[in-house]
């Protein structure tokens, strides 16, 4: 089966898919608003941490789509990636590894390309499953790994794309899809040595290989896409990182991290809880004080970096109203929300002036008409349209408003 045509088919599918995965991944980085205090945990990022625009709050579903695409498409491409590696395995271990300077550059890029792909896919899948067995922080490692992989991919594409296009054009796809096993023949010998010198009789046709890999991708898609959708398809998301029951009644939807796992107790979130609102002045509000303020209700999605998302109906106090209470106009006020949580990442998150000013940005007190459960952030949590889930801080104890840039 091995040969330039089959390798190039897999390669071009990967090229299109990986570009989409890379773009949506960089959009996810932008959605974290890395310029704001405490939002970017990448030390010494330099030029690798650039951003081009402030992350918008409209449309509210944008991050749900981009991050869902990033995760689900990444999982869907796993069978294609494995098939591509299978198709070139003999070339990966040929000796001597290089016979010219140009070939040495190409081979070096292959080390980074194959290693980078393995690292990005492996750590990404482990992160989706919240299975942190690696001895480093996922967030900076995935960012650095992405740039290494993209640099290697750019070199590889520049060297190999013309060759891959010629190879794909050398055989008719429709004819290959009609060719039976009995009529399957090796590809003609090629100067790059992808075709085996003495191939064994085929045990599968090329259409069988494509169907096998394509079927694997369809299966991966079917077992993961439901986590980004509300409704019956969510039950098909067997690769989703969370269980099937998340709470009772109106609170029965995904929980990323429970209160117990982050050290938050019911006593801390009980009657003695007070919200500190800090700005030109500092005031403390009880939950009863917040419930006495004008409340607003919006249906908004919450979407996490692991790829899952869901839309719920949230009720709470506008962040813009709390900014005014702190003595700052909402159109000029950014905010840092701090949580009761004692362990783990994202115990605080900063929101931009645009996020604070959006009338749908809430300090939520209720969901679907009921009080928040403790695991969903009781007594109060942030809900901002089109923000990553980790920036919708739960168990908020302090809101520090300031003019952006300070």
Secondary structure, DSSP 4 states (H G I P E B T S, - for coil): --SHHHHHHHHHHHHHHHHHHHHHHHHHHHHT-TTSTT----TT-GGGG---SPPP--STTHHHHHHHHHHHHHHHTHHHHHHHHHHHHHHHT-SSS-SSHHHHHHHHHHHHHHHHHHHHHHHHHHHHTT---SSS-HHHHHHHHHHHHHHHHHHHHHHHHHHHHHHHHTS-HHHHHH--GGG--PPPP-TTS-S-TTPPPPSS-HHHHHHHHHHHHHHHHHTTGGGGS-SGGGGG-TT-SS-S--SSGGG-S--SS-TGGGT--TTTTSTT--EEEESSSEEEE-HHHHHTS--EEEEEEEE-TTS-EEEEEEEEEEHHHHHHHTTS-GGGEEEEEEES--SSS-SEEEE-HHHHHSTT-EEEEEETTEEPPGGGTTT-EEE-TT-BGGGS-SSEEEEEEEETT-
